[in-house]
Amino acid sequence: MLTEAAEYRNMYRPLIREGKLTEALELIDEAVTKGIVKADEDLATDYQTVAESAYFDKSDVEMAIRYYQRAEE
């Protein structure tokens, strides 16, 4: 069971790099919902990385916009 932000990040960051955005976002959402990962600069960077991957690797402009917006929040 994951209980620390670092544990979640160690799980979802490789998924983002591998282009497995759905799986990564499920982990991010779980961590945020549980209050383990807070809305901070690290999370904003992770959302920006998701957005860039969605745009450049997946050509999913809608997803890219959505996660660029989340990064700005």
C-alpha positions as CSV (number, residue, x, y, z in Angstrom):
1,M,0.0,0.0,0.0
2,L,1.4,3.4,-1.0
3,T,1.4,5.9,1.8
4,E,3.9,8.6,0.7
5,A,4.1,11.1,-2.2
6,A,7.5,9.8,-3.2
7,E,6.2,6.2,-3.5
8,Y,3.4,7.4,-5.8
9,R,5.8,9.5,-7.9
10,N,8.2,6.6,-8.2
11,M,5.3,4.6,-9.6
12,Y,3.7,7.1,-12.0
13,R,6.7,9.0,-13.4
14,P,8.1,6.0,-15.2
15,L,4.6,5.3,-16.6
16,I,4.4,8.9,-18.0
17,R,7.9,8.4,-19.6
18,E,6.7,5.2,-21.2
19,G,3.6,6.9,-22.6
20,K,1.2,5.0,-20.3
21,L,-0.7,8.1,-19.5
22,T,-4.0,6.4,-18.4
23,E,-2.3,4.3,-15.8
24,A,-0.2,7.2,-14.6
25,L,-3.2,9.5,-14.3
26,E,-5.1,6.8,-12.3
27,L,-2.2,6.8,-9.8
28,I,-2.0,10.5,-9.7
29,D,-5.7,10.9,-9.1
30,E,-5.7,8.3,-6.4
31,A,-2.8,10.0,-4.6
32,V,-4.4,13.4,-4.9
33,T,-7.8,12.1,-3.7
34,K,-6.2,10.5,-0.7
35,G,-4.4,13.7,0.1
36,I,-1.0,12.0,-0.2
37,V,0.2,14.1,-3.2
38,K,-0.6,17.8,-2.7
39,A,-1.2,20.4,-5.3
40,D,2.4,21.8,-5.5
41,E,5.1,22.6,-7.9
42,D,6.0,18.9,-8.3
43,L,2.4,18.0,-9.2
44,A,2.3,20.9,-11.6
45,T,5.5,19.6,-13.3
46,D,4.0,16.1,-13.5
47,Y,0.8,17.4,-15.1
48,Q,2.9,19.4,-17.6
49,T,4.9,16.3,-18.5
50,V,1.6,14.5,-19.1
51,A,0.4,17.3,-21.3
52,E,3.6,17.3,-23.3
53,S,3.5,13.5,-23.7
54,A,-0.2,13.7,-24.8
55,Y,0.6,16.4,-27.4
56,F,3.9,15.2,-28.8
57,D,3.7,11.4,-28.4
58,K,-0.1,10.8,-28.7
59,S,-1.2,13.8,-30.8
60,D,-4.0,14.2,-28.2
61,V,-4.5,18.0,-28.2
62,E,-7.6,17.9,-25.9
63,M,-5.7,15.9,-23.3
64,A,-2.7,18.2,-23.6
65,I,-4.8,21.3,-23.0
66,R,-6.6,19.7,-20.0
67,Y,-3.4,18.9,-18.3
68,Y,-1.6,22.1,-19.1
69,Q,-4.6,23.8,-17.4
70,R,-4.3,21.5,-14.4
71,A,-0.6,22.4,-14.2
72,E,-1.5,26.1,-14.0
73,E,-4.0,25.6,-11.1
